Amino acid sequence: MKGAEWYQTDEVAEEYEEKRFSRGGRLIDRREKQAVLDAIGPLEDQKVLEIACGTGRFTVMLAERGADIVGLDISAAMLQQGRQKAQDAGVADHLEFMRGDAGRLPFPDDYFDTVFAMRFFHLADTPATFLSEMRRVAKEQVVFDTFNARSTRSAYNWLLPMGSHLYSRSDVEKLLDEADLRLVDAEHDWILPYGFYRKIPGGIADQIRDVDTAIGESIIGDYFASVSYWNASVE
């Protein structure tokens, strides 16, 4: 993993959400959560695993909606933030946080109905290994997102602390085929990069997001989108 040591520090965990999901970043948080909810659908009695759960943004949200969910991450500091968030939300007894390696998941085959990962595959040096493991423990569905090779992110990718692996659609289709997964649906969004939104106040971000969305819904939107959300079924 790129920058694994950086990611696991206490300082990064403590500042993670404030830096990424305040100001204009709140738009990103809402969109990502909606993408997960849209892909997974009804949650009652669903057994779900979140890979690279970080501070538990999605883990806690899905527990609040009735999912039986486990959040796995490599960072003890991130997991501690997630446990506190679950406690504050009153769902600490309805989920589990585990420290572990996404390349060697400690679960039997077909153990979860759905396995998903957000903000993960852009950091993966061996994406095929991780996707194969996700598919192994998933009985029905695998959901993940990618940053895209044609996007504006490519202009500044080398400046980021952990870098990013950028994907074309053919890259993703190859990964899915190798993992025996079938693409069910894909959504493509965000012409402007995430980093831009995080730098501006929420009110201004809302206005720019309206323009971004209009471009995204045009004929060129999918081609230049910086983020894609992939929903795949187990073959």
WODATA-V261123 format. One record per run of one state. SS is the DSSP state (2 for helix, 1 for strand, 0 for the rest). FROM is the first residue (numbers start at 1). LEN is the number of residues. If there is no record, write none. Layout:
# WODATA-V261123
ss=SS from=FROM len=LEN
ss=SS from=FROM len=LEN
This chain:
# WODATA-V261123
ss=0 from=1 len=3
ss=2 from=4 len=4
ss=0 from=8 len=2
ss=2 from=10 len=11
ss=0 from=21 len=4
ss=2 from=25 len=16
ss=0 from=41 len=6
ss=1 from=47 len=5
ss=0 from=52 len=5
ss=2 from=57 len=8
ss=0 from=65 len=3
ss=1 from=68 len=6
ss=0 from=74 len=2
ss=2 from=76 len=14
ss=0 from=90 len=2
ss=2 from=92 len=3
ss=1 from=95 len=5
ss=0 from=100 len=12
ss=1 from=112 len=6
ss=0 from=118 len=3
ss=2 from=121 len=3
ss=0 from=124 len=3
ss=2 from=127 len=11
ss=1 from=138 len=11
ss=0 from=149 len=3
ss=2 from=152 len=4
ss=0 from=156 len=1
ss=2 from=157 len=3
ss=0 from=160 len=6
ss=1 from=166 len=2
ss=0 from=168 len=1
ss=2 from=169 len=10
ss=0 from=179 len=2
ss=1 from=181 len=9
ss=0 from=190 len=4
ss=2 from=194 len=5
ss=0 from=199 len=3
ss=2 from=202 len=15
ss=0 from=217 len=4
ss=2 from=221 len=4
ss=0 from=225 len=2
ss=1 from=227 len=8
ss=0 from=235 len=1
